[in-house]
C-alpha cells in the first residue's frame, strides 16, 4: 500500500509520502514515491505516486528520459496544467503498453498521482490525477489531496487544516496523519519523504527523509499520543443515562 | 453505509451503532442497527448489523419470530457461541433464499454482524460474524470489533483502548471514534444507539439513543475538537531541515 498527502496552502505547498510497497504481506520493500523535477529559478514540479509500482516507475522513467528533447516535457511545458496533462498522457501510454490482455492476469495495473509545484509567471498549483489520467485541481475550499491508504489519516486533516494554515503547522498535521495511518495499517511505513515549498521561491528543494528513530518525528508521535490520552481523560463524565443506570 | 463498534472489556461490554443507511447518496434513511434480545436475570444477546439492509432485517425478523418455539432460538441456546452459530445459520438461510441469480442483478446481498452478551453460568462474550456466517471471538489482546466504515474511527481505538479500560472511558473512546467517522463520511450519521452492559448483571438494558443536538455528545465533540487543535499548537517546532531551510 501507500499513503501520500499534498497540501496547497496560502503560503506554499507541502508534500509527504511514505515509502513502503507490498505485493502481499510477505513481500514488502522500500521505494521512494516522491519525485522532484525542476529548474532552479524557473520551475518546480513534484510528483507523488500510488498504485501499481511498475506502472508508476515507468511513468516517472519516461518523464525523466524525455526531459532533453523538443517534444513537450516537464522542463518545457508552459503551465502546471500542461504538466498534469503530460503526466496523465504518459500514464495512459504506459498502461496501454503494458496491458496485453493475455499477460495482465487480473492484476490491477493502475496508478494515481499527485502533481504540484510552480512554474515562473503563474501561481503554484496542485492536481489529483486519477488512474484514468484525468485530474482535478485543489481549491481554497479543498486545500489537500490524499492518494493510497487515505482514511486513517483523514480525520485530523479535516479538523485542523484549511487554506490559511501555515506551512509549518500543516507539516505537523501531515506527520500526525502519517502516524495514525502507520499505526493502523502495516502496509504504510517509514521512511517518509517530505518536501515544503514556499510560494514564488522557485527553488528546487531536495526535501527531507524521516528515517526510523528520527528524533523530531519520535518526539511529535510521543507528545501527540500522550496528549490524546490526556484529552480523553479530561472529557466530561458520562451521564448515568448513557450507561443505562 | 454503517459504522458499529463493540468492545469486550474486563468489566463488561460496550456497543455503539450509527443509524444511517443509504442506497446511493440520494437515498438516505434512518434504521436502527442495534438489536437487543434477552431474558432479565438469565441472558442478554446484542446484535449489530452492517451491509445489505434487507438481508440483516430478514435475519433479525426470523430470529425474533422463532423465539417462541422448541427449536434452537436466541432465548434457549445454551451458550453465546451457539447464539453466534444460530445467527450465522440464519444469515446463510436468508442469503440463499433471496439470491435467485436471475434477481440479484449484481447487488451485494451480504451482511455482517457483531454478536455479544452473556448467558447465565458463563462469562460474557463477543463475536464478529463474517458475511459467510462464520465468526471470530474477541480476546484480551483484541478487545474490540468494528463493522462497516471502520477506518476513520480506528486510530483512536488503537491508541486508547485495551482490555482493562473502564466501561465509561471506553464509551467516551467510542463516541470520539464515531465523531471522527461522522465528520469524514456523510453516509455514517446520527442518531447513535448505545448500550453498556456490566458483567454478571444479567440485565436487559434498553440502551440510550444519542439524537442530533444531544448535550453531552455535543460537549464531548467540542472539547475533543478544541483539545486536538490545542495539542497540535503545542507540538515542538519543526526543525529547519524539515522545512528545507
Contacts between the chains, C-beta under 8 A, distances in Angstrom:
chain1	res1	chain2	res2	distance
A	151	B	151	3.6
A	151	B	152	5.4
A	151	B	184	7.3
A	152	B	151	5.4
A	152	B	152	7.3
A	152	B	154	6.3
A	152	B	155	5.4
A	153	B	155	8.0
A	154	B	152	6.3
A	154	B	184	5.1
A	155	B	152	5.4
A	155	B	153	8.0
A	155	B	155	7.6
A	155	B	180	4.0
A	155	B	181	7.9
A	155	B	183	6.3
A	155	B	184	5.4
A	156	B	228	7.2
A	158	B	183	5.6
A	158	B	184	5.8
A	159	B	183	7.1
A	159	B	225	6.1
A	159	B	228	5.9
A	159	B	229	7.2
A	160	B	228	6.8
A	160	B	229	6.1
A	160	B	232	5.5
A	167	B	243	7.0
A	168	B	237	7.3
A	168	B	238	5.0
A	168	B	243	6.6
A	169	B	232	7.0
A	169	B	233	7.8
A	171	B	238	5.8
A	171	B	242	6.5
A	171	B	243	7.2
A	172	B	232	6.2
A	172	B	235	5.1
A	172	B	238	6.4
A	173	B	232	6.5
A	176	B	232	7.1
A	180	B	155	4.0
A	181	B	155	7.9
A	183	B	155	6.3
A	183	B	158	5.7
A	183	B	159	7.1
A	184	B	151	7.3
A	184	B	154	5.1
A	184	B	155	5.4
A	184	B	158	5.8
A	194	B	242	6.6
A	195	B	244	6.8
A	196	B	242	7.2
A	196	B	243	4.9
A	196	B	244	5.4
A	197	B	244	7.8
A	203	B	244	7.7
A	205	B	244	3.8
A	206	B	244	7.6
A	207	B	244	6.6
A	208	B	241	5.6
A	208	B	242	5.1
A	208	B	244	6.7
A	216	B	236	6.9
A	216	B	238	7.1
A	216	B	239	5.4
A	216	B	242	6.8
A	219	B	236	5.5
A	220	B	235	5.5
A	220	B	236	6.6
A	223	B	231	7.9
A	223	B	234	7.5
A	223	B	235	6.0
A	223	B	236	6.9
A	224	B	231	6.6
A	224	B	235	6.9
A	225	B	159	6.1
A	227	B	227	8.0
A	227	B	231	4.2
A	227	B	234	7.4
A	228	B	156	7.2
A	228	B	159	5.9
A	228	B	160	6.8
A	228	B	228	8.0
A	228	B	231	7.2
A	229	B	159	7.2
A	229	B	160	6.1
A	231	B	223	7.9
A	231	B	224	6.6
A	231	B	227	4.2
A	231	B	228	7.2
A	231	B	231	6.9
A	232	B	160	5.5
A	232	B	169	7.0
A	232	B	172	6.2
A	232	B	173	6.5
A	232	B	176	7.1
A	233	B	169	7.8
A	234	B	223	7.5
A	234	B	227	7.3
A	235	B	172	5.1
A	235	B	220	5.5
A	235	B	223	6.0
A	235	B	224	6.8
A	236	B	216	7.0
A	236	B	219	5.5
A	236	B	220	6.7
A	236	B	223	6.9
A	237	B	168	7.4
A	238	B	168	5.0
A	238	B	171	5.7
A	238	B	172	6.4
A	238	B	216	7.1
A	239	B	216	5.4
A	241	B	208	5.6
A	242	B	171	6.5
A	242	B	194	6.6
A	242	B	196	7.2
A	242	B	208	5.1
A	242	B	216	6.8
A	243	B	167	7.0
A	243	B	168	6.6
A	243	B	171	7.2
A	243	B	196	4.9
A	244	B	195	6.8
A	244	B	196	5.4
A	244	B	197	7.7
A	244	B	203	7.6
A	244	B	205	3.8
A	244	B	206	7.6
A	244	B	207	6.6
A	244	B	208	6.8
